[in-house]
Amino acid sequence: MKVKASGICGSDILEYYRFAKMKKLNVDHLILGHEIAGDVVEVGQEIKNVKIGDRVFVSHHVPCDECHYCHLGHHTACHLLHSTNFDPGGFAEFVRVPHVNIEKKGVYVLDDTVRYEQAVFIEPLGCVCRAQSLAKITKGQTLLILGSGVSGLLHLKLAKAKGLETIITTDISEYRLKQARRLGATLALKATEDIKMKIKKINDDRMPDCIIVCTGALPAAKQALDCAGPGSTIIFFAVPPPGVNLEIPINDYWRNEITIMTSYGAAPANLDESYEWIKSKRIEVEDLISHRFPLERAQEAFKVVCEADRSMKVILEP
């Protein structure tokens, strides 16, 4: 596949995440990148589902759909999903896509109306679809999103598309809060404010029905625990680094039936949903792109991503 657009994910700049991958693969360097779209330029003899010239989105991970975890609906806990990838990575001119990724429905031939840069969002929006599905987010609920980066803003867009009317976002960056307000957040609050008081003020003195943590910052994780009310669900879409533990007021949670859950990655059904949202244009994604760089300026692109208060989605175009 010739890569035409490759998005930089927040996980790509996490040192602990990269080092863990390198240790697992026993290598001293990695080519990352998993949010990709491009053109099929060569196919193996056994390949029937795609052909040369097809415009495609490729999922880097695919579940087996046969194991115990897949049968229980935990597709992103599947061993195959944790071990599949394309070669070498999306920050390259070309990638090889293993047969299993095609066999297990990890390759989407794009509709003519879907542009490469839109297709880059199928994977990140798919992850968002999974989290909101697991948390059973529905119209009529109040939603609190901690972190207004790209994932937080995608959660905002999906929640609005589902008909939620009260959506509060937080961040430490005024730039990101400005984006959240632009996209229709009911409230976009500085994370250091007394957000509990402000939420109660507009929410009939109640805390949110669902809290989605979209940043690995430890203060945000603690804030999520503190903002839970009766019947709340907290879903950790992002988590603090390994070795960091959270102290949970379990007695209060027990008395109020509070749920804590996690969400990792996207299963095929979530990618299907994401693709339909994008193809139907019910969720616009290109307005989240702040920068585009050619591959030879990748270092500059990563610097922009690390300066998080001045960028949203950064795209490499090999």
Summary of the structure (lengths in Angstrom):
residues: 318
radius of gyration: 19.6
end to end distance: 11.8
largest distance: 63.2
contacts: 1042
relative contact order: 0.16
helix: 39%
strand: 19%
